[in-house]
């Protein structure tokens, strides 16, 4: 009887101990979870405050802290919604790059969870951002996915909103693809769903958007319509605009969104004075960048309508800067990495993947050891209970001693095996630490090498910029000039040189073989040779004689290396004599363009190069003398712009023909506007379907007015 009581008490004590331990752990977990959720709610309130105050430095900080808590809670659905709400906040404040990053993360989780409601919201926000970026193919793709979800869930209001958004996006795409049929079809659908949205208060936002954009679509349709139909389109645009205008009295934001349509309608009615007055009274900085963006859109519409291309070009350039500011991080837009950094990342990824695999194996071994350890403890506990029972019942027999001996031997054997397993785990842990240290050392070495290389090249860039004429020097020699210089890499194989003496002015544009560091080194040799030759000229030296001297001096300098001449320099050399109204030109494979009264004339160069055409070493350059007139523009350029790929398919060259046409159209403008126009046209040419084509070579173009 006593034996049974002892066994019962011993078992009860063990069960009570384990129960209290489990309860303690459960309470601790509940307290920690509740605390983290309280912190998350507090961070959400702080984020809303930052949004209201426009304090996005702290906004970003609180978002990262909130995400960290979500991940600690391991609540996948909470993480997905938190990422989505963060993305929507960034989108509302035109931080589209950050919005795309968070939407992409939220999309991956929502797809795994098969959360159709959240997926629909993500698709809709992605479509709005891509529509803002004029990437209509992506916008329509996500809108169609949203429409499939709406129809599957029979969400009537959401179907109307999505259908109307699709129609508006197709209408906006007319400015990109000029598909008149698609525009008319989009207007037909807009009218249908516009009337439906007007009767549903929950669709207020899309209704306001329609009131602002449908009039612009009708005005675009007027361009290819007959007189009667154009009048009908104008009347319909005015009616829809007035429907939105009624809402603007109670909302300054609605009034802001209606501004562009207002200017477009004034211009369509030829009421230019009213349009100008609206621009003058508009507070373009009332809502920071947002209101300024709408002002620039409206101003571009007005200046284009009144044929004021000077101001139109200025505002167009400002609009491009706004777009660049909105999308440069990210979207659309990334900087090209050099080869050493690419290799570094690939190697680092391999090391990190291997380390994660080893860590995973370590955790598996650790888990197995834990299971075995728990099993061992259970076995020991059972054996002890049996031993106690046997000792109490059979303490006076030899069988008890034999059982205890056998049990002790079994325990010692298992302890030995357990110790061997622990030693093995410790050995693997040390190996992982050693490999992690090696990875870190290699990562630091690669980082140091990369920083040293980039630093050296950037210092070389400073040296090269110091070697060419400064802007102040160029303005002093040629009061009306511009220099468009865009190296492919940090340093350039294209360079220019200018000087003046008592009677004449000199300008050279040059294109060395190659680009980057080799081209830059060759350019420094070219600058040195030109400077040496300039020191020996007289007032009677012609342009061709100076270019011949440069060629001979270059060959003399190169011959000191004892190698073959496989590199060279293409040049265009101008000598301006303002007293006698003449300009002398000599060219080594680089032409000179003269634009007089908006008509371009190309003076072709000799098919000789400064350097590698060794078979023609004795042939002299041709000297051209041009009688200048007031207002003449002269341009010299390397082959970087004409040979640049881009256009509609991304495979066409810009070509010298397109460049001559551009120079003819902008020659009357000031040098500053000409430079901005050339920069914008080259950038637009390289922008293929929202992706920037790779720059193939250094780009240099210089223009002077005599």
C-alpha positions, 0 to 999 in steps of 0.5 A: 500500500505504501509503495502505491502511494509513493508512486502516485505522489512522485508522478503527480509532482512531475506532472504538476511541474511540467504543467506550470512550466508550460503555463508560464511559457504560454503566458510569456508568449501571450504577453510578448505578442500583445506587446508587439501588437501594441507597438504596431498600433502605436507605429501606425498612428505615428505613420499617419501623423507623418503623412499628414505633416509630410515628414517622410524621413520619419515615415520611412523609419516607422514603416521599417520598424512596423514591418520588423514587428510584422515579421516577428509576429509571423502573421503573413496576412498582416505583413501583406496588408501592411506592405500594401498600405505603405505602398499606397501612401507612397503612391498618393505622394508621387513616390512611385518608385517606393510604391512599386517596391512595396507593391511587388513584395505584397503581391508575392505574399497575396498570391501565396495566400490566394487573397483575391480582395488584396490581389485586386487592390494591388493590381489596381494600384499597379495599373495607376502607377504604370499609367502615370508613367505612360507604360500603358501595356502594363497598366492595361494588363493589371487592370484586366487581371483586376476585372477578372477578380471583380467579375468572379466575385460579382463586385458591381461597383468595382466592375464599373470603376475598373471598366472606366479606368480601362477606358481612360487608360486606353484614351490616354494611350492615344498620345503615345500610339495615335490609334484613332479607332481605339480612342473613339472606342475608349470614349464610347465606353467612358460615356457608358461607365461615366454615367453609372459612376455619377450615381454611386457616391463610393466612386467619387474619386474615379468620377472626378478623374473622368471629369478631368480626363474625358474632356482631354480625350474629346479634344484629341478626337477633334484633331481628326474629325470634320467640322460638325463632329468636332463641334459635337465633341467640343460640346460634350467635353464642355458638358463633362468638364462642367459636371466636375467643376460643380464638385470643385467648389467644395474641394481644392484638390478637385479644382486642381485636377480640373485645371489641365482640362480647363486650360485645354478647353479654353484653347480649343475654344480659341479663348487664349486670354482666359487661358493666360489669365488662369495660368497667371492666377494659378498658385503652382506651389499650393500643394508642392510638387503636385500642383506644380506638375498640373501647372506645367501640363496646363502651361505646355498646352497653352504655349503650344496652342499659341505657337510660343515654342520658346516658352513651350520648350522651357516648360517641356524641359521642366516637365521632363525634370519633374518626371525624372524626379518622380521615377529616377530611383526606380522604375522605370529606372538603375545604374550600370555596374562595372564587371568587377562589381558584377563578379563580386555580387555573383561570388558573394551570392554563392558564398551566402547560399552555401552558408545558408545551406550549412546553417540549415544543416546545423539547425537540422542536426541540432533539432535531431540532437534535441529530440534524442536528448528529450527521448533520453530524458524520458527513458531515464525518467521511466527507468528511474520510476521502474527502478524505484518500484523494483527497489521498493518491491524487490530490494532484498533480491539479486534481480534488483541489483542486476537490473540496476547494473544493466540500466546504468550501463545503458545510460553510460552508453547513451551518454557517450553517444550523446557526447559524440554527437555534441562534439560533431555539432560543435565541430560543424559550428566552428567550420561554419564560423570559419567560412563566414569569416572567409566570406566577410574577408573576401567581400571586404577585399572586393569592396576595397578594390572596387572603391579604389578603381572608381576613385582613381577613375573619378580623379582622372575625370577631374584631371580631364575636365581641368584639361579642356576649356572651362565654361567661363573660358568658352563664354569669353572666346565665343559669347554665344556657344553651348557644349553638350558633352556626355561621356559613356563612362566616367572619363571620355575619349571625346574632347574639345579645345579652344584658344584665341590670339590677337586676331583670330579664334580657334575651336577643335572638337575631337573623337579618339579611338575607343572610350573610357580610360583608354580613350581618355588617355589618348585625349590627353595626348591629343590635347598636349599635341594641339597645345604644342602646335598652337605655340608655333602658329602665325597669323598667316597659318591656315586651318589645314596647315594647323591640322597638318602640324597636329597630325605630324606632331602626333605621329612623332609623339607616337613613334617614341613608343616603338609600336604600330599606330593602331589608334587615332583621333578624328577632328574638326578644326575651325579658325574664326576671323571676326574682323574679315568675317571669315571662318576656315575649316579643316576636317579629319573625318569629322564634318562641319555644319553651318545653319543659315536662316534655318537651312543646314549645309554640311562641309565634308571632311577629308577621309584622313585621320590623325594617326592610324591611316599610315598609308596616307601619311603624306597627304595634306588636309583641305582648307575651306574658307567660308564667308560668314554672315551675322547670325550664322550657327556652326556645329561640330560633333563626334559620331556618338549622337548619330550612331546612338541606337533607340527610336520606336524599336530600339534598333534604329540609329539617330543618324546624321540626317535627323541631327541636321533636321534638329539643328535646323529647327532650333538654330534660332533659339539661344544656346542654352535652349538649343543645348536643352533641346538636344539633350531632351531629343537624345534622351527621348530617342534612347527611351524605348518602351519605358527602358533606356537603351545603352549608350554606345559611345561618348557624345560631344556636340558644340555650337557657336554663333558668329 
